[in-house]
Structures are given as structure tokens and as C-alpha cells.
């Protein structure tokens, strides 16, 4: 009896140790609404929504994936959701926190990466924000021509999770505003 209890306790401790830091589970899309344990995104009206393997169809997928590779996190990169229209894009991705940094430090890495690699890049913001009740580190920059990209970064255990929003200069459709306002708390 004591031996059986010791075995059960050992198994329980091992299960806890194996799940310890990596508590983040990728989100799911149901009826155009993406949910994970950190935030939700409601696909704006007029946007095409992609999930699963279809996320690779999104125009900005390769850009976001490429930046992840440059940071050394390409092997763990997972795009969980994408939505797009002709003038705006939204992607949700996660990757391992290989540098063991905070969301603010990760924001600094993204800002430096953009400034170093994109011609005509201007960093507009790199600060903590709260969007509809969800706390993020926000990095926003413009590129030559006026297009702007925004990363909303948070972390969960050993994962960095971010919402990437890209809006074309001259967006008169309101898609950019819709993309910026689709995040909410769970």
C-alpha cells in the first residue's frame, strides 16, 4: 500500500514538473473568433479569416515568420490565426522565449530588428499598453511610404505570444481601425 502511494505521488510530481512553465496552449478559432487563455480576437467584418494550416495563405505570414527566424525562434514559431483584407492584416503567433526576456525586452528586440533591417523605418512607440482590458507591450513602427506595423506582445510561461497588425498607408476603408480594435479579454 505504501509503495503504491509512493508510485502515485512520484507520477503526480513528474506530471507537474513536465507541465510547469509551458502552460500556454495555442488558441482556437470558432465562428471567426480566436480565443486563447490570454485574449480573444473577433474577426472584423470584411476580413478573410484563416486558422490551422490555412494561416500560410495570409499575405504577411512569410514576413512575420521570417522575422521570427531572424530572432532565432523560427523552429518554435506557430501562427495560430490570421485575418486580412486589402489594406490591413492581423496575425497571432507564438514562439519560444529563447532569450528568457520579458515582454518589454522582447519589444526592444523587435524595435531594434525593424530599425536595423527595414529601410525608412521609424519607431513610433515601444511602451506598455492595455487594450480592452488586456496588457501588452506595444511596438509600432512606420516604414517608407507610411505603412505601419504594430506588435502587441505578451508572455505565458516560456512562450511569447503576439498580435501583429499591418495597415497600409492611405487606408480609407477603416480596416486598420477595425484591426486595431478587434482584441478583447477572454
FIFI-821895 format. One record per residue (C-alpha): x, y, z; residue in one letter. Coordinates in Angstrom, 1 decimal, m for minus. Layout:
<site><x>X</x><y>Y</y><z>Z</z><code>a</code></site>
...
END
This chain:
<site><x>0.0</x><y>0.0</y><z>0.0</z><code>x</code></site>
<site><x>2.8</x><y>2.5</y><z>0.9</z><code>x</code></site>
<site><x>4.7</x><y>1.5</y><z>m2.2</z><code>x</code></site>
<site><x>1.6</x><y>2.1</y><z>m4.4</z><code>x</code></site>
<site><x>1.1</x><y>5.6</y><z>m2.8</z><code>x</code></site>
<site><x>4.8</x><y>6.4</y><z>m3.4</z><code>x</code></site>
<site><x>4.5</x><y>5.5</y><z>m7.1</z><code>x</code></site>
<site><x>1.3</x><y>7.6</y><z>m7.5</z><code>x</code></site>
<site><x>3.0</x><y>10.6</y><z>m5.7</z><code>x</code></site>
<site><x>6.1</x><y>10.2</y><z>m8.0</z><code>x</code></site>
<site><x>3.9</x><y>10.1</y><z>m11.1</z><code>x</code></site>
<site><x>2.0</x><y>13.2</y><z>m9.9</z><code>x</code></site>
<site><x>5.2</x><y>15.2</y><z>m9.2</z><code>x</code></site>
<site><x>6.6</x><y>14.2</y><z>m12.6</z><code>x</code></site>
<site><x>3.4</x><y>15.4</y><z>m14.3</z><code>x</code></site>
<site><x>3.6</x><y>18.7</y><z>m12.5</z><code>x</code></site>
<site><x>7.2</x><y>19.1</y><z>m13.4</z><code>x</code></site>
<site><x>6.6</x><y>18.4</y><z>m17.1</z><code>x</code></site>
<site><x>3.8</x><y>20.9</y><z>m17.4</z><code>x</code></site>
<site><x>5.4</x><y>23.6</y><z>m15.1</z><code>x</code></site>
<site><x>6.4</x><y>26.5</y><z>m17.2</z><code>x</code></site>
<site><x>4.9</x><y>25.8</y><z>m20.5</z><code>x</code></site>
<site><x>1.3</x><y>26.4</y><z>m19.6</z><code>x</code></site>
<site><x>0.4</x><y>28.3</y><z>m22.8</z><code>x</code></site>
<site><x>m1.9</x><y>26.4</y><z>m25.2</z><code>x</code></site>
<site><x>m2.4</x><y>27.7</y><z>m28.7</z><code>x</code></site>
<site><x>m5.7</x><y>29.3</y><z>m29.3</z><code>x</code></site>
<site><x>m8.6</x><y>28.1</y><z>m31.5</z><code>x</code></site>
<site><x>m10.9</x><y>29.8</y><z>m33.9</z><code>x</code></site>
<site><x>m14.7</x><y>29.2</y><z>m33.6</z><code>x</code></site>
<site><x>m17.1</x><y>31.1</y><z>m35.8</z><code>x</code></site>
<site><x>m14.5</x><y>33.7</y><z>m36.7</z><code>x</code></site>
<site><x>m13.5</x><y>34.4</y><z>m33.1</z><code>x</code></site>
<site><x>m10.0</x><y>33.4</y><z>m32.0</z><code>x</code></site>
<site><x>m9.5</x><y>32.6</y><z>m28.3</z><code>x</code></site>
<site><x>m6.5</x><y>31.6</y><z>m26.2</z><code>x</code></site>
<site><x>m6.0</x><y>31.8</y><z>m22.5</z><code>x</code></site>
<site><x>m4.7</x><y>35.4</y><z>m22.8</z><code>x</code></site>
<site><x>m7.0</x><y>37.3</y><z>m25.1</z><code>x</code></site>
<site><x>m9.7</x><y>37.0</y><z>m27.9</z><code>x</code></site>
<site><x>m9.8</x><y>38.4</y><z>m31.4</z><code>x</code></site>
<site><x>m13.1</x><y>38.9</y><z>m33.2</z><code>x</code></site>
<site><x>m12.5</x><y>38.8</y><z>m36.9</z><code>x</code></site>
<site><x>m13.6</x><y>42.2</y><z>m38.2</z><code>x</code></site>
<site><x>m16.3</x><y>42.4</y><z>m40.8</z><code>x</code></site>
<site><x>m14.9</x><y>42.2</y><z>m44.4</z><code>x</code></site>
<site><x>m11.8</x><y>40.3</y><z>m43.3</z><code>x</code></site>
<site><x>m10.9</x><y>36.8</y><z>m44.6</z><code>x</code></site>
<site><x>m10.2</x><y>34.6</y><z>m41.6</z><code>x</code></site>
<site><x>m7.6</x><y>31.8</y><z>m41.6</z><code>x</code></site>
<site><x>m6.7</x><y>29.1</y><z>m39.0</z><code>x</code></site>
<site><x>m4.8</x><y>25.9</y><z>m38.9</z><code>x</code></site>
<site><x>m2.7</x><y>25.3</y><z>m42.0</z><code>x</code></site>
<site><x>m4.6</x><y>27.9</y><z>m43.9</z><code>x</code></site>
<site><x>m2.7</x><y>30.7</y><z>m42.0</z><code>x</code></site>
<site><x>0.1</x><y>30.4</y><z>m44.5</z><code>x</code></site>
<site><x>m2.2</x><y>31.9</y><z>m47.1</z><code>x</code></site>
<site><x>m2.1</x><y>35.3</y><z>m45.3</z><code>x</code></site>
<site><x>m0.1</x><y>37.9</y><z>m47.2</z><code>x</code></site>
<site><x>2.0</x><y>38.8</y><z>m44.2</z><code>x</code></site>
<site><x>2.7</x><y>35.2</y><z>m42.9</z><code>x</code></site>
<site><x>6.1</x><y>35.0</y><z>m44.5</z><code>x</code></site>
<site><x>7.2</x><y>38.4</y><z>m43.2</z><code>x</code></site>
<site><x>6.2</x><y>37.5</y><z>m39.6</z><code>x</code></site>
<site><x>7.8</x><y>34.1</y><z>m39.9</z><code>x</code></site>
<site><x>10.9</x><y>35.5</y><z>m41.4</z><code>x</code></site>
<site><x>11.4</x><y>37.9</y><z>m38.5</z><code>x</code></site>
<site><x>10.9</x><y>35.1</y><z>m36.1</z><code>x</code></site>
<site><x>13.7</x><y>33.1</y><z>m37.8</z><code>x</code></site>
<site><x>16.0</x><y>36.1</y><z>m37.6</z><code>x</code></site>
<site><x>15.4</x><y>36.2</y><z>m33.9</z><code>x</code></site>
<site><x>16.4</x><y>32.5</y><z>m33.7</z><code>x</code></site>
<site><x>12.9</x><y>31.3</y><z>m32.8</z><code>x</code></site>
<site><x>11.8</x><y>30.1</y><z>m36.2</z><code>x</code></site>
<site><x>11.7</x><y>26.4</y><z>m35.1</z><code>x</code></site>
<site><x>9.1</x><y>27.1</y><z>m32.4</z><code>x</code></site>
<site><x>7.1</x><y>29.8</y><z>m34.4</z><code>x</code></site>
<site><x>3.4</x><y>29.0</y><z>m34.7</z><code>x</code></site>
<site><x>1.0</x><y>31.2</y><z>m36.4</z><code>x</code></site>
<site><x>m2.4</x><y>30.4</y><z>m34.8</z><code>x</code></site>
<site><x>m4.7</x><y>32.9</y><z>m36.5</z><code>x</code></site>
<site><x>m4.7</x><y>35.3</y><z>m39.5</z><code>x</code></site>
<site><x>m7.2</x><y>37.7</y><z>m40.9</z><code>x</code></site>
<site><x>m6.8</x><y>40.0</y><z>m43.8</z><code>x</code></site>
<site><x>m8.4</x><y>42.5</y><z>m46.1</z><code>x</code></site>
<site><x>m6.9</x><y>44.5</y><z>m49.0</z><code>x</code></site>
<site><x>m5.5</x><y>47.2</y><z>m46.6</z><code>x</code></site>
<site><x>m4.9</x><y>45.5</y><z>m43.2</z><code>x</code></site>
<site><x>m3.7</x><y>42.2</y><z>m41.8</z><code>x</code></site>
<site><x>m3.9</x><y>40.6</y><z>m38.4</z><code>x</code></site>
<site><x>m1.8</x><y>37.6</y><z>m37.3</z><code>x</code></site>
<site><x>m1.5</x><y>35.9</y><z>m33.9</z><code>x</code></site>
<site><x>1.7</x><y>34.0</y><z>m33.4</z><code>x</code></site>
<site><x>3.7</x><y>32.3</y><z>m30.5</z><code>x</code></site>
<site><x>7.3</x><y>31.3</y><z>m30.2</z><code>x</code></site>
<site><x>9.6</x><y>30.1</y><z>m27.5</z><code>x</code></site>
<site><x>11.2</x><y>32.8</y><z>m25.3</z><code>x</code></site>
<site><x>14.7</x><y>31.7</y><z>m26.3</z><code>x</code></site>
<site><x>16.3</x><y>34.8</y><z>m24.7</z><code>x</code></site>
<site><x>14.3</x><y>34.4</y><z>m21.5</z><code>x</code></site>
<site><x>13.4</x><y>38.0</y><z>m21.7</z><code>x</code></site>
<site><x>10.3</x><y>40.0</y><z>m20.5</z><code>x</code></site>
<site><x>7.7</x><y>41.2</y><z>m23.0</z><code>x</code></site>
<site><x>9.3</x><y>44.7</y><z>m22.7</z><code>x</code></site>
<site><x>12.7</x><y>43.4</y><z>m23.5</z><code>x</code></site>
<site><x>11.2</x><y>41.5</y><z>m26.4</z><code>x</code></site>
<site><x>9.7</x><y>44.7</y><z>m27.6</z><code>x</code></site>
<site><x>13.1</x><y>46.3</y><z>m27.6</z><code>x</code></site>
<site><x>14.4</x><y>43.3</y><z>m29.7</z><code>x</code></site>
<site><x>11.6</x><y>43.8</y><z>m32.3</z><code>x</code></site>
<site><x>12.1</x><y>47.6</y><z>m32.4</z><code>x</code></site>
<site><x>15.9</x><y>47.1</y><z>m33.0</z><code>x</code></site>
<site><x>15.3</x><y>44.4</y><z>m35.6</z><code>x</code></site>
<site><x>12.9</x><y>46.7</y><z>m37.5</z><code>x</code></site>
<site><x>15.1</x><y>49.7</y><z>m37.3</z><code>x</code></site>
<site><x>18.2</x><y>47.7</y><z>m38.4</z><code>x</code></site>
<site><x>16.5</x><y>45.8</y><z>m41.2</z><code>x</code></site>
<site><x>13.8</x><y>47.9</y><z>m42.8</z><code>x</code></site>
<site><x>14.8</x><y>50.9</y><z>m44.9</z><code>x</code></site>
<site><x>13.0</x><y>54.1</y><z>m43.8</z><code>x</code></site>
<site><x>11.7</x><y>52.6</y><z>m40.6</z><code>x</code></site>
<site><x>10.6</x><y>54.9</y><z>m37.8</z><code>x</code></site>
<site><x>9.8</x><y>53.5</y><z>m34.4</z><code>x</code></site>
<site><x>6.8</x><y>55.4</y><z>m33.1</z><code>x</code></site>
<site><x>6.0</x><y>53.6</y><z>m29.9</z><code>x</code></site>
<site><x>7.6</x><y>51.0</y><z>m27.6</z><code>x</code></site>
<site><x>5.5</x><y>51.0</y><z>m24.4</z><code>x</code></site>
<site><x>3.2</x><y>49.1</y><z>m22.2</z><code>x</code></site>
<site><x>m0.5</x><y>49.4</y><z>m23.1</z><code>x</code></site>
<site><x>m3.8</x><y>48.0</y><z>m22.1</z><code>x</code></site>
<site><x>m6.1</x><y>47.1</y><z>m24.9</z><code>x</code></site>
<site><x>m9.7</x><y>46.4</y><z>m23.9</z><code>x</code></site>
<site><x>m8.5</x><y>45.0</y><z>m20.6</z><code>x</code></site>
<site><x>m5.5</x><y>43.0</y><z>m21.9</z><code>x</code></site>
<site><x>m2.0</x><y>44.2</y><z>m21.0</z><code>x</code></site>
<site><x>0.6</x><y>44.1</y><z>m23.8</z><code>x</code></site>
<site><x>4.0</x><y>45.6</y><z>m24.7</z><code>x</code></site>
<site><x>3.2</x><y>47.5</y><z>m27.9</z><code>x</code></site>
<site><x>5.8</x><y>48.2</y><z>m30.6</z><code>x</code></site>
<site><x>4.6</x><y>50.4</y><z>m33.5</z><code>x</code></site>
<site><x>6.7</x><y>51.5</y><z>m36.4</z><code>x</code></site>
<site><x>6.1</x><y>53.0</y><z>m39.8</z><code>x</code></site>
<site><x>8.0</x><y>52.1</y><z>m43.0</z><code>x</code></site>
<site><x>8.8</x><y>54.1</y><z>m46.0</z><code>x</code></site>
<site><x>5.6</x><y>55.0</y><z>m47.7</z><code>x</code></site>
<site><x>3.6</x><y>55.3</y><z>m44.4</z><code>x</code></site>
<site><x>2.5</x><y>51.7</y><z>m43.8</z><code>x</code></site>
<site><x>2.6</x><y>50.9</y><z>m40.1</z><code>x</code></site>
<site><x>3.1</x><y>47.7</y><z>m38.3</z><code>x</code></site>
<site><x>2.2</x><y>47.0</y><z>m34.7</z><code>x</code></site>
<site><x>3.2</x><y>44.2</y><z>m32.4</z><code>x</code></site>
<site><x>1.1</x><y>43.6</y><z>m29.2</z><code>x</code></site>
<site><x>3.3</x><y>41.3</y><z>m27.1</z><code>x</code></site>
<site><x>2.5</x><y>39.3</y><z>m24.0</z><code>x</code></site>
<site><x>4.0</x><y>36.2</y><z>m22.5</z><code>x</code></site>
<site><x>2.8</x><y>33.0</y><z>m20.9</z><code>x</code></site>
<site><x>5.3</x><y>30.7</y><z>m19.3</z><code>x</code></site>
<site><x>8.1</x><y>30.1</y><z>m21.7</z><code>x</code></site>
<site><x>6.2</x><y>31.4</y><z>m24.7</z><code>x</code></site>
<site><x>6.0</x><y>34.9</y><z>m26.2</z><code>x</code></site>
<site><x>2.6</x><y>35.5</y><z>m27.8</z><code>x</code></site>
<site><x>1.9</x><y>38.4</y><z>m30.1</z><code>x</code></site>
<site><x>m0.7</x><y>40.0</y><z>m32.3</z><code>x</code></site>
<site><x>0.8</x><y>41.6</y><z>m35.4</z><code>x</code></site>
<site><x>m1.2</x><y>44.2</y><z>m37.2</z><code>x</code></site>
<site><x>m0.2</x><y>45.7</y><z>m40.5</z><code>x</code></site>
<site><x>m2.0</x><y>48.6</y><z>m42.1</z><code>x</code></site>
<site><x>m1.3</x><y>50.2</y><z>m45.5</z><code>x</code></site>
<site><x>m0.8</x><y>53.9</y><z>m45.8</z><code>x</code></site>
<site><x>m3.9</x><y>55.6</y><z>m47.1</z><code>x</code></site>
<site><x>m6.3</x><y>53.1</y><z>m45.7</z><code>x</code></site>
<site><x>m9.6</x><y>54.8</y><z>m46.3</z><code>x</code></site>
<site><x>m11.7</x><y>51.7</y><z>m45.8</z><code>x</code></site>
<site><x>m11.4</x><y>51.8</y><z>m42.0</z><code>x</code></site>
<site><x>m9.9</x><y>48.3</y><z>m42.0</z><code>x</code></site>
<site><x>m6.9</x><y>49.5</y><z>m40.0</z><code>x</code></site>
<site><x>m9.1</x><y>50.8</y><z>m37.2</z><code>x</code></site>
<site><x>m11.1</x><y>47.6</y><z>m37.2</z><code>x</code></site>
<site><x>m7.8</x><y>45.6</y><z>m37.0</z><code>x</code></site>
<site><x>m6.6</x><y>47.7</y><z>m34.1</z><code>x</code></site>
<site><x>m9.9</x><y>47.3</y><z>m32.1</z><code>x</code></site>
<site><x>m10.6</x><y>43.6</y><z>m32.5</z><code>x</code></site>
<site><x>m8.6</x><y>42.5</y><z>m29.4</z><code>x</code></site>
<site><x>m10.5</x><y>41.8</y><z>m26.2</z><code>x</code></site>
<site><x>m10.1</x><y>40.0</y><z>m22.9</z><code>x</code></site>
<site><x>m11.3</x><y>36.4</y><z>m22.6</z><code>x</code></site>
END
